[in-house]
Amino acid sequence: MFLGIDIGASAAKAVLLGADRQVLASASGNSGVNFALAADGLRARCLAAAGPGAAAAYTVSTGYGRRNVSFADDTRTEISCHARGAHFHYPRACTVVDIGSQDNKIIRVDGAGKPVSFKMNRNCAAGTGAFLEEIAPRLSLPLGELDGLARKAREELELGSFCTVFTKTEILARIAGGARLEDIVRGVFGSIIKRIVEMDTLEGDIVMTGGVIAHNPYLGEMLQKKLAGKLFVPPAPQFAGALGAALFALELAAAGKK
């Protein structure tokens, strides 16, 4: 068995693979303030789900807290792991759009699943998962209700995409002006799409990964309207990085890197 651990800034994920590259178990939770503890918990949950006596022959960690995983045999970057995880489901050249908690990534992937270039936004949380986490309380909404409300919008409201604070101020003005809540939420989604489209040219097949698209699939539908090519969302897109790490673990073990 081969374990991939992805410790993100907000969420931690793990995937356990068998030698046949089939997923045996997966687990997720909050990263919290102790990344090492989060990693230990994920490993225990995956091995327990795999059955008595289960053990990982090789472990690769990735994500913001990858160097805090004490039992990892090796580490890989989020860029490499999301590329590999997306390629597992769509084995062709593509562009991966990963919307994370703290940053967005646009990764160009070749036909072998290797990243050939990438762009990231790190200067501001606008357009990321943290952006939604800031906006939802301002609208007195649980995060889980945003997707359903956006689907019910009647108007296309234009909101800023470059600053979370300014966007919250814009939202206050929209509320004061009598805008419908559904239209505001779609406007928030639209600002995320705008930020992604402005980051880089999106050509060919696009694969979306990360927890934001997992919980807000309407974002993918909105982005598809901006694309000339086809957009794909893999099963459990929030586990793409952990899956990629597990695939690296399998390959490294096969190469005798232990």
C-alpha positions as CSV (number, residue, x, y, z in Angstrom):
1,M,0.0,0.0,0.0
2,F,1.1,3.5,-0.8
3,L,0.1,6.7,1.0
4,G,-0.2,10.3,-0.2
5,I,-0.7,13.0,2.4
6,D,-1.7,16.6,1.3
7,I,-1.5,19.1,4.2
8,G,-3.1,22.3,2.9
9,A,-3.3,25.6,4.6
10,S,-6.9,24.8,5.7
11,A,-7.7,21.2,4.8
12,A,-5.7,18.0,5.1
13,K,-6.3,15.0,2.8
14,A,-4.9,11.5,2.4
15,V,-5.2,8.8,-0.2
16,L,-4.1,5.1,0.2
17,L,-3.4,3.2,-3.0
18,G,-2.9,-0.5,-3.7
19,A,-0.2,-1.8,-6.0
20,D,-2.8,-1.9,-8.8
21,R,-3.3,1.9,-8.4
22,Q,-6.8,1.5,-7.0
23,V,-7.9,3.8,-4.2
24,L,-8.2,1.7,-1.0
25,A,-9.1,4.5,1.4
26,S,-9.2,8.3,1.7
27,A,-9.7,10.7,4.5
28,S,-9.8,14.4,5.1
29,G,-10.1,16.9,7.9
30,N,-9.0,20.3,9.1
31,S,-5.2,21.0,9.0
32,G,-5.6,22.9,12.2
33,V,-2.6,24.4,14.0
34,N,-0.7,21.2,14.3
35,F,0.1,19.8,10.8
36,A,2.0,16.8,12.2
37,L,-1.0,15.8,14.3
38,A,-3.4,16.2,11.3
39,A,-1.1,13.9,9.2
40,D,-1.0,11.3,11.9
41,G,-4.8,11.2,12.2
42,L,-5.2,10.9,8.4
43,R,-2.8,8.0,8.2
44,A,-4.5,6.2,11.1
45,R,-7.9,6.6,9.5
46,C,-6.8,5.4,6.0
47,L,-5.0,2.3,7.4
48,A,-7.9,1.5,9.7
49,A,-10.3,1.6,6.7
50,A,-8.0,-0.7,4.7
51,G,-8.3,-3.4,7.3
52,P,-6.3,-5.1,10.1
53,G,-2.6,-5.2,9.6
54,A,-2.6,-2.6,6.9
55,A,0.6,-0.6,6.5
56,A,2.0,1.9,4.0
57,A,5.2,0.7,2.2
58,Y,6.0,4.2,1.1
59,T,4.6,7.7,1.9
60,V,4.9,10.9,0.0
61,S,3.7,14.2,1.5
62,T,2.7,17.4,-0.3
63,G,1.0,20.7,0.3
64,Y,1.7,23.7,2.5
65,G,2.7,21.5,5.5
66,R,4.4,18.7,3.7
67,R,7.6,19.0,5.7
68,N,5.7,18.6,8.9
69,V,4.8,15.0,8.1
70,S,7.4,13.1,10.1
71,F,6.7,9.7,8.7
72,A,6.9,10.7,5.0
73,D,9.6,9.0,3.0
74,D,9.7,11.8,0.5
75,T,8.0,15.1,-0.5
76,R,6.6,16.6,-3.7
77,T,5.3,20.0,-4.5
78,E,1.6,20.7,-4.9
79,I,2.2,21.6,-8.6
80,S,3.6,18.1,-9.3
81,C,1.0,16.3,-7.3
82,H,-2.0,18.1,-8.7
83,A,-0.7,17.5,-12.2
84,R,-0.2,13.8,-11.5
85,G,-3.6,13.4,-9.8
86,A,-5.4,15.1,-12.7
87,H,-3.5,13.0,-15.3
88,F,-4.6,9.9,-13.4
89,H,-8.2,10.6,-14.4
90,Y,-7.5,12.3,-17.7
91,P,-4.3,10.8,-19.3
92,R,-3.6,13.5,-21.8
93,A,-2.1,16.9,-22.1
94,C,-4.3,19.4,-20.3
95,T,-4.3,22.5,-18.1
96,V,-5.1,22.1,-14.4
97,V,-6.9,24.8,-12.6
98,D,-6.6,24.3,-8.8
99,I,-8.6,26.6,-6.5
100,G,-7.1,26.2,-3.1
101,S,-7.7,27.8,0.3
102,Q,-4.9,30.4,0.0
103,D,-4.0,30.4,-3.7
104,N,-5.0,29.5,-7.2
105,K,-2.8,27.5,-9.6
106,I,-2.9,27.1,-13.3
107,I,-0.7,24.2,-14.3
108,R,0.1,23.2,-17.9
109,V,0.6,19.4,-18.0
110,D,2.1,17.3,-20.8
111,G,0.9,14.0,-22.1
112,A,3.0,12.1,-19.5
113,G,1.4,14.0,-16.5
114,K,4.4,16.3,-15.9
115,P,4.0,20.0,-15.3
116,V,5.7,22.1,-18.0
117,S,4.7,25.5,-16.6
118,F,2.5,27.1,-13.9
119,K,1.2,30.3,-12.5
120,M,0.0,31.1,-9.0
121,N,-1.5,34.0,-7.2
122,R,-0.1,34.5,-3.8
123,N,-0.4,38.3,-3.2
124,C,-4.1,38.2,-2.2
125,A,-6.7,35.7,-1.1
126,A,-9.3,37.1,-3.5
127,G,-10.6,34.4,-5.7
128,T,-9.6,31.5,-3.4
129,G,-11.3,29.4,-0.8
130,A,-10.4,31.8,1.9
131,F,-12.2,34.5,-0.2
132,L,-15.5,32.5,0.1
133,E,-14.8,31.8,3.8
134,E,-14.7,35.6,4.3
135,I,-17.7,36.4,2.2
136,A,-20.1,33.8,3.5
137,P,-20.3,35.2,7.0
138,R,-20.8,38.7,5.6
139,L,-23.9,37.4,3.9
140,S,-24.9,35.4,7.0
141,L,-24.7,32.2,5.0
142,P,-23.1,28.8,5.7
143,L,-20.5,28.0,3.1
144,G,-22.5,25.0,2.0
145,E,-25.4,27.1,0.8
146,L,-23.4,29.3,-1.7
147,D,-23.6,26.9,-4.6
148,G,-27.3,26.4,-4.5
149,L,-28.0,30.1,-4.2
150,A,-25.7,31.0,-7.1
151,R,-27.7,28.6,-9.3
152,K,-30.9,30.6,-8.5
153,A,-29.6,34.0,-9.6
154,R,-31.5,36.0,-12.1
155,E,-29.0,38.8,-12.8
156,E,-25.2,38.9,-13.6
157,L,-23.8,41.3,-10.9
158,E,-20.2,42.5,-11.5
159,L,-18.0,42.4,-8.4
160,G,-14.3,43.1,-7.9
161,S,-11.8,40.3,-8.1
162,F,-8.6,41.8,-6.7
163,C,-9.3,42.5,-3.1
164,T,-11.4,40.6,-0.5
165,V,-11.8,43.8,1.6
166,F,-13.0,45.9,-1.3
167,T,-15.3,43.1,-2.5
168,K,-16.9,43.0,1.0
169,T,-17.5,46.7,0.7
170,E,-19.0,46.3,-2.7
171,I,-21.3,43.7,-1.3
172,L,-22.5,46.1,1.4
173,A,-23.4,48.6,-1.3
174,R,-25.3,45.9,-3.3
175,I,-27.2,44.9,-0.2
176,A,-28.1,48.6,0.5
177,G,-29.2,48.9,-3.1
178,G,-31.7,46.0,-2.8
179,A,-29.9,43.4,-4.8
180,R,-31.1,39.8,-4.3
181,L,-28.9,37.5,-2.2
182,E,-28.8,34.9,-5.0
183,D,-27.5,37.5,-7.5
184,I,-24.9,38.7,-5.1
185,V,-23.6,35.1,-4.5
186,R,-23.4,34.5,-8.3
187,G,-21.5,37.8,-8.5
188,V,-19.0,36.5,-5.9
189,F,-18.6,33.3,-8.0
190,G,-18.2,35.5,-11.1
191,S,-15.3,37.4,-9.4
192,I,-13.5,34.0,-8.8
193,I,-13.9,33.0,-12.4
194,K,-12.7,36.5,-13.5
195,R,-9.6,36.1,-11.3
196,I,-8.8,32.7,-12.9
197,V,-9.3,33.9,-16.5
198,E,-7.1,36.9,-15.9
199,M,-4.2,34.7,-14.5
200,D,-3.4,33.0,-17.8
201,T,-4.8,31.9,-21.1
202,L,-6.9,28.8,-20.8
203,E,-6.6,26.6,-23.9
204,G,-7.4,23.0,-24.7
205,D,-8.8,20.6,-22.1
206,I,-9.2,22.1,-18.6
207,V,-9.2,20.0,-15.4
208,M,-10.4,21.6,-12.2
209,T,-9.2,20.4,-8.8
210,G,-9.4,21.4,-5.2
211,G,-11.9,21.7,-2.4
212,V,-13.6,24.8,-3.8
213,I,-14.8,23.1,-7.0
214,A,-15.7,20.0,-5.0
215,H,-18.1,21.9,-2.8
216,N,-19.2,24.5,-5.5
217,P,-19.6,22.6,-8.8
218,Y,-21.5,25.6,-10.3
219,L,-18.2,27.4,-10.5
220,G,-17.2,24.8,-13.1
221,E,-20.3,25.4,-15.1
222,M,-19.6,29.1,-15.0
223,L,-16.0,28.7,-16.1
224,Q,-17.0,26.3,-18.9
225,K,-19.0,29.2,-20.5
226,K,-15.7,31.2,-20.8
227,L,-13.8,28.4,-22.5
228,A,-13.4,27.2,-26.0
229,G,-12.3,23.7,-24.9
230,K,-13.8,21.2,-22.6
231,L,-13.8,21.4,-18.8
232,F,-13.5,18.3,-16.7
233,V,-13.9,17.8,-12.9
234,P,-12.4,14.5,-11.6
235,P,-14.1,12.4,-9.0
236,A,-13.4,13.8,-5.5
237,P,-11.4,16.8,-6.9
238,Q,-10.3,17.8,-3.4
239,F,-8.2,14.7,-3.2
240,A,-6.3,15.3,-6.4
241,G,-3.1,16.4,-4.6
242,A,-3.1,13.5,-2.2
243,L,-3.8,11.1,-5.0
244,G,-0.8,12.5,-6.9
245,A,1.3,12.1,-3.9
246,A,0.2,8.5,-3.5
247,L,1.1,7.8,-7.1
248,F,4.5,9.2,-6.5
249,A,4.9,7.0,-3.5
250,L,4.0,3.9,-5.6
251,E,6.5,4.9,-8.3
252,L,9.3,5.7,-5.9
253,A,8.9,2.4,-4.1
254,A,8.9,0.5,-7.4
255,A,12.1,2.3,-8.3
256,G,13.7,1.2,-5.0
257,K,14.0,4.6,-3.4
258,K,13.0,3.4,0.1
